[in-house]
Amino acid sequence: MAGPKKCSECGAELRLRPHRCPLCGAEVEAPAADVPAQKSVERYQEGLRDLRKQLKKLRDDAEAV
């Protein structure tokens, strides 16, 4: 298992935000392996938005009764 990524500019560990260094602010190129993870996050967020819409509709319908 690989350790945490490090910034190529200053060597800081990139744990919380692997796309930008927390110390120097340098942008870090995401390797091709990180692209599916981003798509997974986008799918999760879209699912969350759909659930919020469904919850709003249920609440609106309950108030109408």
C-alpha positions in Angstrom: 0.0 0.0 0.0 1.4 3.4 -0.9 1.8 6.2 1.6 0.2 9.6 1.4 0.9 11.7 -1.6 3.4 14.5 -1.3 3.5 17.9 -2.9 6.1 18.1 -5.6 6.9 21.7 -4.7 7.3 21.7 -0.9 6.9 18.0 0.1 3.8 18.5 2.3 1.5 15.5 2.7 -1.7 15.8 0.6 -4.2 13.9 2.7 -7.3 16.2 2.9 -7.1 17.8 -0.5 -5.0 15.7 -2.9 -5.6 18.2 -5.7 -3.9 21.2 -4.0 -1.1 21.6 -1.5 -2.3 22.9 1.9 1.0 24.7 2.6 2.2 26.3 -0.7 -1.1 26.1 -2.7 0.5 24.3 -5.7 -2.0 22.4 -7.8 -1.2 18.7 -8.0 -1.9 16.8 -11.2 -4.3 13.9 -10.5 -3.1 10.6 -11.9 -5.4 8.7 -14.2 -6.3 6.4 -11.3 -8.0 9.3 -9.4 -10.5 10.1 -12.2 -12.9 7.2 -11.3 -12.9 8.4 -7.7 -14.0 11.9 -8.9 -16.8 10.3 -10.9 -17.9 8.3 -7.9 -18.1 11.5 -5.8 -20.2 13.2 -8.6 -22.6 10.2 -8.7 -22.9 10.3 -4.9 -23.7 14.0 -4.9 -26.2 13.6 -7.7 -27.9 10.8 -5.7 -28.0 13.0 -2.7 -29.6 15.8 -4.7 -32.3 13.3 -5.9 -33.0 12.2 -2.4 -33.4 15.8 -1.2 -35.9 16.4 -4.0 -37.8 13.3 -3.0 -37.8 14.3 0.6 -39.1 17.8 -0.3 -41.9 16.3 -2.3 -42.9 14.0 0.6 -42.9 17.0 3.0 -44.9 19.1 0.6 -47.4 16.2 0.1 -47.7 15.7 3.9 -48.5 19.4 4.4 -51.2 19.3 1.8 -53.0 16.5 3.7 
